[in-house]
Amino acid sequence: MPGSSSPADVLPNIANDLFKQPVAGLQALPPRATHPPRILVLYGSVRERSYSRLASEEAARLLQAMGAETRTFNPSGLPLPDDAPESHPKVQELRQLAEWSEGMVWCSPERHGAMTGIMKSQIDWIPLTSGAVRPTQGKTLAVMQVSGGSQSFNAVNQMRVLGRWMRMLTIPNQSSIAKAFLEFDEAGRMKPSAYYDRVVDVMEELVKFTLLTRDASSWLTDRYSERVESAEALSKRVNQKSI
Ligand SMILES: Cc1cc2nc3c(=O)[nH]c(=O)nc-3n(C[C@H](O)[C@H](O)[C@H](O)COP(=O)(O)O)c2cc1C
């Protein structure tokens, strides 16, 4: 029955608490951090001349120009999910980068109308929960794809679903670079085009959303149902102790 087992204090008056009388358990939003937004860039190909990697490098350059700190994970050598222990150095590197980050860019090629297995494997190696740490929850996410054919959105749409699954705040804008082999010069830089301008738009939006949400991310992702669950678990433990 809804509410029957819910302690009243797990259902606060959010607007009242936030603006009039911050209470324990729902403190006023913390002061804004001033360090550069930390963005992890993931791409989904190990080809030598990979356009998703080149596009992700372009994104990282733009993010840095906008004041962010970026780190990029090279997926080469990452084992298939569950095909190696979690202690594998590439898995550890990926997980540490995920924990470090406050936002992410995922840039996958479209293959057979889908994101690549390389892209998905990286996400599958990042646990939703690791002890008390949730490496992706409440972090911002921008999705990008490159394709060999005409413009499509299959990979970005799938990554949006994946972002939701990882409890991330996926920003509205996104980038899809069609016929990617035409869009980069010999040196691997993206040529001026509407596609390039869109990448700039997306990175700008990512930086803004990250700056606005990073300090409040645990508050934004704090869930009523999980507060009820932990209140019930706590009262069970107290009851057990008193027996
Ligand atoms: C097996 C395979 C399947 C592909 N499927 C698609 C597809 O469904 N749609 C598309 O537009 N391009 C498709 N492509 C082209 C790739 O998206 C394109 O080569 C892209 O640049 C690959 O990314 P990368 O350069 O980062 O490796 C496919 C390529 C391969 C090898």
PDBQT file of the ligand as one rigid body, heavy atoms in Angstrom, charges set to zero:
ROOT
HETATM    1  C1  LIG A 301      30.826  -4.181 -40.071  1.00  0.00    +0.000 C 
HETATM    2  C2  LIG A 301      30.489  -2.742 -40.350  1.00  0.00    +0.000 A 
HETATM    3  C3  LIG A 301      29.193  -2.307 -40.243  1.00  0.00    +0.000 A 
HETATM    4  C4  LIG A 301      28.865  -0.980 -40.516  1.00  0.00    +0.000 A 
HETATM    5  N1  LIG A 301      27.570  -0.562 -40.378  1.00  0.00    +0.000 NA
HETATM    6  C5  LIG A 301      27.246   0.715 -40.664  1.00  0.00    +0.000 A 
HETATM    7  C6  LIG A 301      25.899   1.156 -40.529  1.00  0.00    +0.000 A 
HETATM    8  O1  LIG A 301      25.015   0.420 -40.109  1.00  0.00    +0.000 OA
HETATM    9  N2  LIG A 301      25.614   2.433 -40.851  1.00  0.00    +0.000 N 
HETATM   10  C7  LIG A 301      26.576   3.297 -41.311  1.00  0.00    +0.000 A 
HETATM   11  O2  LIG A 301      26.261   4.445 -41.633  1.00  0.00    +0.000 OA
HETATM   12  N3  LIG A 301      27.883   2.920 -41.410  1.00  0.00    +0.000 NA
HETATM   13  C8  LIG A 301      28.221   1.637 -41.097  1.00  0.00    +0.000 A 
HETATM   14  N4  LIG A 301      29.543   1.241 -41.168  1.00  0.00    +0.000 N 
HETATM   15  C9  LIG A 301      30.571   2.251 -41.472  1.00  0.00    +0.000 C 
HETATM   16  C10 LIG A 301      31.205   2.788 -40.176  1.00  0.00    +0.000 C 
HETATM   17  O3  LIG A 301      30.245   3.455 -39.404  1.00  0.00    +0.000 OA
HETATM   18  C11 LIG A 301      32.329   3.744 -40.507  1.00  0.00    +0.000 C 
HETATM   19  O4  LIG A 301      33.352   3.057 -41.192  1.00  0.00    +0.000 OA
HETATM   20  C12 LIG A 301      32.915   4.430 -39.292  1.00  0.00    +0.000 C 
HETATM   21  O5  LIG A 301      33.849   5.399 -39.698  1.00  0.00    +0.000 OA
HETATM   22  C13 LIG A 301      33.605   3.444 -38.357  1.00  0.00    +0.000 C 
HETATM   23  O6  LIG A 301      34.070   4.117 -37.205  1.00  0.00    +0.000 OA
HETATM   24  P1  LIG A 301      35.621   4.297 -36.923  1.00  0.00    +0.000 P 
HETATM   25  O7  LIG A 301      36.179   5.097 -38.094  1.00  0.00    +0.000 OA
HETATM   26  O8  LIG A 301      35.688   5.037 -35.631  1.00  0.00    +0.000 OA
HETATM   27  O9  LIG A 301      36.244   2.935 -36.846  1.00  0.00    +0.000 OA
HETATM   28  C14 LIG A 301      29.870  -0.066 -40.913  1.00  0.00    +0.000 A 
HETATM   29  C15 LIG A 301      31.202  -0.530 -41.012  1.00  0.00    +0.000 A 
HETATM   30  C16 LIG A 301      31.503  -1.844 -40.717  1.00  0.00    +0.000 A 
HETATM   31  C17 LIG A 301      32.943  -2.314 -40.837  1.00  0.00    +0.000 C 
ENDROOT
TORSDOF 0
